[in-house]
Amino acid sequence: MTLHENREALHGITVVMSGASGKTYLGRFHETTERGIAMRDLGVHDPATAEHDLPTWIDRARRFGVPVEHGFLVVPHDEVGPVMRLAEWG
C-alpha cells in the first residue's frame, strides 16, 4: 500500500488553476470534494490587485517558491477552471 493510494493523479502536485473570476491559484492539488477543489500551500494571483502580471508572478514562484497565502483552501466548483501542472504552464 502506498501513501497516495486511492488519490487523484494530481494529488500533491503543484498546479496552476485558472479561475472563472480571472484569479489564478498556484499550489499543491489535494483533492476534488463536493464543494470544489481543495488545495494546500497556495498563493492567489488577482490581476486587479497584483504587484506583477501573471507570467512574472509564475516565473517568480518557479524561482523562489510559491508565495503561500493560504495553508488550505477549497476553490468552489463555479470558480474552478483549467488545472495544469506548474511544470507544464506557459
Buried (B, 14 or more C-beta within 10 A) or exposed (E): EEEEEEEEEBBBBBBBBBBEBEBBBBBBBBEBEEEBBBBBBBBBBEEEEBEEEBEEBBEBBBEEEBBEBBEEBBBEEEBBBEBBEBEEBE
